[in-house]
Amino acid sequence: MRDAPVIPVIVLTDVKQAVLLARALVAGGIRMLEVTLRTPQALACIEAIAREVPEAVAGAGTVRSAADAQACAMAGARFAVSPGYTHSVGQACRDAGLPLLPGVATGSEIMAAQEDGLTELKFFPAMQAGGPAMLKAWSGPFGDVRFCPTGGVSAANAMEFLALSNVVCVGGSWLTPAEALARGDWAHITALAQQACQLARANV
């Protein structure tokens, strides 16, 4: 979470694009890559990045089950991100040696994750669940928790989140716009990554 201000949320449908995209992001200073399990090609893309772009840290997003965690670990993922949290997913990630960034949207979910020893959490869907105001409210009762807001976060509002003391980084899809992927504009993606690295964080 502290490697860069932004973790890109990546949706890939073409394995051929995976390595080129990863290289473009790394060239711009972004190494932590969350490849979401939203397409049939996702695991193959994670495997390709892990194999061919060693300077990247390929992770898996949308991990929703123990089977997902196991498959991601076998593909070479080095961390997992989930849209919510269950004890079984947490245990599966621990068994597989995958650091987990679990999604939470309520105080009860934060407490459940904390009971299992997790204090770095994804706030998702961030804008729909209350945005920066909710994170400010949580800073009192959950002062020992650090967050990565994801969901509705963009270049336009990222600084509202990063200015908060309990936010370490944000997640967003704006670093990998579909139109840039479609035309293979890797230089544009590198430029977006470079801009993201310049975002200032309150909690570093």
C-alpha positions in Angstrom: 0.0 0.0 0.0 2.9 2.4 0.6 4.7 1.6 -2.7 2.8 4.3 -4.6 -0.3 6.5 -4.1 -2.4 4.5 -6.5 -3.0 0.8 -7.1 -4.4 0.4 -10.6 -7.5 -1.7 -10.9 -7.0 -3.6 -14.1 -9.5 -5.5 -16.3 -7.8 -7.5 -19.1 -9.4 -9.6 -21.8 -6.3 -10.2 -23.9 -3.3 -11.9 -22.5 -1.1 -10.3 -25.2 -1.9 -6.9 -23.6 -1.0 -8.0 -20.1 2.8 -7.8 -20.4 2.8 -4.6 -22.4 0.5 -2.9 -20.0 2.5 -4.0 -17.0 5.7 -2.7 -18.5 4.0 0.6 -19.3 2.9 1.0 -15.7 6.2 0.0 -14.2 7.9 2.5 -16.5 5.7 5.2 -15.0 6.6 4.1 -11.4 3.6 1.9 -10.6 4.6 -1.6 -9.6 1.6 -2.9 -7.6 -0.9 -4.2 -10.2 -4.3 -5.5 -9.3 -5.6 -7.6 -12.1 -9.3 -8.3 -11.4 -10.8 -11.8 -11.8 -13.6 -10.3 -14.0 -12.7 -12.0 -17.2 -11.9 -15.6 -18.2 -8.3 -14.5 -19.2 -7.5 -12.9 -15.8 -5.5 -15.8 -14.4 -3.5 -16.2 -17.6 -2.7 -12.4 -17.5 -1.5 -12.6 -13.9 0.7 -15.6 -14.8 2.2 -13.8 -17.9 3.0 -10.6 -15.8 4.5 -12.6 -13.0 6.7 -14.6 -15.5 7.7 -11.8 -17.9 7.7 -8.6 -15.8 9.6 -9.5 -12.6 9.9 -5.8 -11.6 6.0 -5.7 -11.3 4.1 -7.1 -8.3 1.2 -8.9 -9.9 -1.8 -9.2 -7.6 -5.3 -10.5 -8.1 -8.5 -8.5 -7.5 -12.1 -9.6 -7.1 -11.0 -12.6 -5.0 -14.3 -14.0 -3.6 -13.6 -17.5 -2.5 -11.0 -19.9 -1.2 -10.8 -21.4 -4.7 -10.1 -18.0 -6.1 -7.2 -17.5 -3.7 -5.7 -20.9 -4.5 -5.9 -20.3 -8.2 -4.4 -16.9 -7.9 -1.5 -18.2 -5.9 -0.9 -20.9 -8.4 -0.9 -18.3 -11.2 1.9 -16.4 -9.4 -0.1 -13.6 -7.8 1.8 -12.0 -4.9 -1.2 -10.3 -3.2 -5.0 -10.5 -3.2 -7.8 -8.0 -3.1 -11.4 -8.9 -2.3 -14.6 -6.9 -2.7 -15.7 -7.9 0.8 -14.4 -10.1 3.6 -15.1 -13.6 5.0 -13.1 -15.6 7.4 -12.8 -18.4 4.8 -11.3 -16.1 2.2 -8.9 -14.7 4.8 -7.8 -18.1 5.9 -7.3 -19.3 2.3 -5.1 -16.3 1.6 -3.0 -17.0 4.7 -2.7 -20.7 3.7 -1.6 -19.7 0.2 0.8 -17.1 1.5 -1.1 -14.2 -0.2 -1.2 -10.9 1.7 -4.9 -9.9 1.5 -6.4 -6.4 1.2 -10.1 -7.1 2.0 -13.0 -4.9 1.1 -15.2 -3.3 3.8 -18.1 -0.9 3.7 -19.4 -1.0 7.3 -18.1 -0.9 10.9 -19.1 -4.5 11.4 -17.0 -5.6 8.4 -14.0 -3.7 9.8 -14.4 -5.4 13.1 -14.7 -8.9 11.5 -11.4 -8.2 9.5 -9.7 -7.0 12.7 -10.7 -10.1 14.6 -8.6 -12.0 12.0 -5.7 -9.7 12.4 -6.2 -7.4 9.4 -5.7 -3.7 9.9 -5.1 -2.6 6.3 -8.4 -2.6 4.4 -10.0 -1.6 1.1 -12.9 0.8 1.5 -15.3 -0.3 -1.2 -17.3 1.0 -3.0 -15.8 4.2 -1.7 -17.9 6.9 -3.2 -21.2 5.0 -2.9 -20.5 4.0 0.7 -19.9 7.5 2.0 -16.7 8.8 0.4 -14.1 10.9 2.4 -16.7 11.8 5.0 -17.2 8.1 6.0 -13.4 7.7 6.3 -13.2 10.8 8.5 -15.9 9.3 10.7 -14.1 6.0 11.0 -10.9 7.6 12.1 -12.2 7.9 15.6 -13.4 4.4 16.5 -11.0 2.7 14.1 -7.9 4.9 14.6 -5.6 1.9 14.1 -6.9 1.0 10.7 -5.5 2.2 7.4 -7.5 2.2 4.2 -7.2 2.0 0.4 -10.5 3.5 -1.0 -11.6 2.0 -4.3 -14.8 2.5 -6.3 -15.6 5.8 -7.9 -12.1 7.1 -7.1 -10.6 9.1 -10.0 -7.8 11.5 -10.8 -10.3 14.3 -10.0 -11.1 13.2 -6.4 -8.1 11.1 -5.4 -6.5 13.9 -3.4 -9.7 14.2 -1.2 -8.9 10.7 0.0 -5.2 10.9 0.1 -5.3 14.0 2.3 -6.9 11.9 5.1 -4.6 10.5 7.7 -6.1 7.0 7.6 -5.7 6.6 3.8 -2.4 5.1 2.6 -3.3 4.8 -1.1 -6.3 4.7 -3.4 -7.3 2.2 -6.1 -8.6 3.2 -9.4 -9.1 2.2 -13.0 -8.2 5.6 -14.6 -4.6 4.5 -15.1 -5.7 1.9 -17.6 -8.5 3.4 -19.7 -10.1 1.0 -22.1 -9.6 3.3 -25.1 -5.8 3.4 -24.5 -5.7 -0.4 -24.1 -7.7 -0.8 -27.3 -5.3 1.3 -29.4 -2.1 0.0 -27.6 -1.2 3.5 -26.4 1.3 2.4 -23.8 3.0 5.8 -23.7 -0.2 7.4 -22.5 -0.6 4.8 -19.7 3.0 5.4 -18.6 2.2 9.1 -18.5 -0.9 8.5 -16.4 1.2 6.3 -14.0 3.8 9.1 -13.7 1.1 11.6 -12.8 -0.3 9.2 -10.2 3.0 8.9 -8.6 3.1 12.7 -8.0 -0.1 12.6 -5.8 0.8 13.5 -2.3 -0.2 11.4 0.7 -0.9 12.5 4.2 0.0 9.1 5.6 3.4 7.9 4.3 
